[in-house]
């Protein structure tokens, strides 16, 4: 007798449905059972707690004060049970663990956090740990198994390594960072040739300032017909922007750094036109080491 009168999951589901529809008939239709069956289950639930949950004399039916309290609790119980089942299923398929994600300095301003949040909501049992480094350190860390995947641009010629796989994440246009009083500040676009006489605060992706990626940009200056007047080299975005705002020079940087900057004090960002004036961000991981967690993450990008 005790087993028959005790509360069960179906009774909670039926109760929540009746409370939401305010109708025994509609709730019965949702679960493809008869109205008589759902009425009996709700009655058994009330008897097991010795409390009336619905005022059946009203049309449509309404919750009693006790029913309103139990409605909130029942929904919470069902949600917790659903979460528990989901976690058990994830654990059974290996989707529990940690992913170590490295990203190049400045890329924290991109929509990377949106990608991470979307993945976390789908796989809450996988802990995503994040590490911000220059591109040299990211590449070394990947090969030394310190990171599972890195978001970088090919400053180290990493794509030449046969042991890695990659996916292009975005091709970010370059912009010129100027102070508000600069003669170019009102322009709608600039080309690299026009920067010939400017003091350049050079943003390098690497710690050395002499990488494969740096050579690529030096070639772009060469194609524009001049050797740039580099006043300062750094991979610290914030320091470069501070120096531009102090009117010490100008800088060229990818648009993912500047897109979310609004009301930037004494800073203006002008698109740099040209087919090569872009920075390609890639996700890179080692071949043959695609765990279920990493495979799902790569697929989500």
Long-range contacts (C-beta under 8 A, 24 or more apart in sequence): 4-44, 5-44, 5-47, 5-48, 6-48, 7-45, 7-48, 7-49, 9-78, 9-81, 10-41, 11-41, 11-42, 11-44, 11-45, 12-45, 12-74, 12-77, 12-78, 13-78, 14-38, 14-41, 14-42, 14-45, 15-42, 15-45, 15-53, 15-70, 15-71, 15-74, 16-71, 16-74, 16-75, 16-78, 18-42, 18-54, 18-61, 19-54, 19-63, 19-67, 19-71, 22-60, 22-61, 22-62, 23-60, 23-61, 24-61, 87-124, 87-125, 90-123, 90-125, 91-125, 93-292, 94-291, 94-292, 94-293, 95-123, 95-125, 95-126, 95-292, 95-293, 95-296, 96-125, 96-126, 97-125, 97-126, 97-127, 97-291, 97-293, 98-126, 98-127, 98-128, 98-129, 98-293, 99-126, 99-127, 99-128, 99-129, 99-148, 99-149, 99-293, 99-294, 99-297, 100-129, 100-131, 100-146, 100-147, 100-148, 100-149, 101-128, 101-129, 101-130, 101-131, 101-147, 101-148, 101-149, 101-150, 101-151, 102-130, 102-131, 102-132, 102-133, 102-137, 102-138, 102-141, 102-142, 102-146, 102-147, 102-149, 102-150, 102-151, 102-152, 103-130, 103-131, 103-132, 103-133, 103-138, 103-150, 103-151, 103-152, 104-132, 104-133, 104-134, 104-135, 104-138, 104-150, 104-151, 104-152, 104-153, 104-205, 104-281, 105-132, 105-133, 105-134, 105-205, 105-235, 105-236, 105-237, 106-203, 106-237, 106-253, 106-254, 106-256, 106-257, 107-132, 107-151, 107-256, 107-281, 108-132, 109-237, 109-256, 109-257, 109-258, 109-259, 109-260, 109-261, 110-170, 110-172, 110-256, 110-281, 111-256, 112-151, 115-300, 115-301, 118-300, 119-296, 119-297, 119-300, 122-300, 123-293, 123-296, 126-293, 126-297, 134-205, 134-206, 134-207, 134-235, 135-205, 135-206, 135-211, 135-213, 136-206, 136-207, 136-208, 136-211, 137-207, 139-284, 142-284, 142-285, 142-286, 143-286, 148-285, 148-289, 148-291, 148-293, 148-294, 149-283, 149-284, 149-285, 149-294, 149-297, 149-298, 150-283, 150-284, 150-285, 151-281, 151-282, 151-283, 152-205, 152-281, 152-282, 152-284, 153-205, 153-213, 153-279, 153-280, 153-281, 153-282, 154-212, 154-213, 154-280, 154-282, 155-205, 155-206, 155-211, 155-212, 155-213, 155-214, 156-206, 156-211, 156-212, 156-213, 157-212, 158-284, 159-282, 163-286, 163-287, 163-288, 164-284, 164-285, 164-286, 164-287, 165-284, 165-285, 165-286, 165-287, 166-282, 166-283, 166-284, 166-285, 167-282, 167-283, 167-298, 167-301, 168-280, 168-281, 168-282, 169-281, 169-282, 169-283, 169-301, 170-256, 170-280, 170-281, 171-278, 171-279, 171-280, 171-281, 172-254, 172-255, 172-256, 172-278, 172-279, 172-280, 172-281, 173-254, 173-255, 173-271, 173-272, 173-277, 173-278, 174-252, 174-253, 174-254, 174-255, 174-271, 174-272, 174-277, 174-278, 174-279, 175-252, 175-253, 175-254, 175-255, 175-258, 175-269, 175-270, 175-271, 175-272, 176-250, 176-251, 176-252, 176-269, 176-270, 176-271, 176-272, 177-240, 177-241, 177-244, 177-250, 177-251, 177-252, 177-253, 177-258, 177-267, 177-268, 177-269, 178-244, 178-250, 178-267, 178-268, 178-269, 178-270, 179-244, 179-245, 179-246, 179-247, 179-250, 179-266, 179-267, 179-268, 180-266, 180-267, 180-268, 181-247, 181-266, 182-247, 182-250, 182-268, 184-270, 185-268, 185-270, 187-270, 188-270, 188-271, 189-270, 189-271, 189-272, 189-273, 190-270, 190-271, 190-272, 190-273, 191-224, 191-272, 191-273, 191-274, 192-220, 192-221, 192-223, 192-224, 192-252, 192-272, 192-274, 192-277, 193-224, 193-225, 193-226, 195-224, 195-228, 195-250, 195-252, 196-224, 196-225, 196-226, 197-229, 198-229, 198-249, 198-250, 199-229, 199-231, 199-248, 199-249, 199-250, 200-228, 200-229, 200-230, 200-231, 200-249, 200-250, 200-251, 200-252, 201-231, 201-232, 201-234, 201-240, 201-243, 201-244, 201-248, 201-249, 201-250, 201-251, 202-228, 202-230, 202-231, 202-232, 202-233, 202-234, 202-251, 202-252, 203-234, 203-235, 203-237, 203-240, 203-251, 203-252, 203-253, 204-233, 204-234, 204-235, 205-235, 206-235, 207-235, 209-233, 217-252, 220-274, 220-276, 220-277, 241-267, 254-278, 254-279, 254-281, 256-281
